[in-house]
Amino acid sequence: RHGMQATSGAIDAVRFRPEKGRLDYTVIQAADGKIKKAAGICGSGVISVVAELLRAGVISRTGSYNKEFGAAGLRPGEDDILEFEIVPAGEAFNRHAITFTQADVRAVQLAKGALRTGIDLLCRENGLERPRTILLAGAFGSYINRADALALGMFPEMGVDNIEVVGNAAGAGAVLALLDESCFERARTIAQTVQVLDLSAHPDFQNTFINSLSL
């Protein structure tokens, strides 16, 4: 509901405070030195929220809010469906509370389930138990907390050090291909030999996807 890009004002990470039953959060700030209040949650913040609430027991492995938990931030939202208040009304940039709804949790489950299904089926097709290394590219991959992603089961069980952040891989690859002929030839070889795995047509897709939905 309150998603936004990773720009000034976006919540990018949280930590659960059990004594308060609430989340402490950090906000991305512009380089001009002007402090901006929280306006929404970016991708890394979304992963952080779910991971922290899962560790605390506010969210169950099925993805449901635990109404018996009794955290101060857990409250009824629209149609009395539970949501977690991250920033109270009046403290946010637009003065409306920033919350993480049950629907938001389900959206994370679906996205995480699809990603994990792709990884698992690729490994299965190549006789691997798990990837040796995972490279995270792009803005989302650059700022995501790897331990949080592992806590959600986004990646198979592996060491944090086996997950590498590589930044703008597409841009760097384009520069290398333009400036280094050997890199260009390597890229062309990869493009000619890569094989596409159609996940939706895979006989194990449905069962693997369902199993990947739990947190």
Secondary structure, DSSP 8 states (H G I E B T S, - for coil): --B--SSTTEEEEEEEETTTTEEEEEE---TT-------EE-HHHHHHHHHHHHHHTSB-TTS-B-TTS--TTEEE-GGG-EEEEEE-TTTSTTSS-EEEEHHHHHHHHHHHHHHHHHHHHHHHHTT-SS-S-EEEEHHHHHHS-HHHHHHTTSS-S--GGGEEEEESHHHHHHHHHHH-HHHHHHHHHHHHH-----GGG-TTHHHHHHHHS--
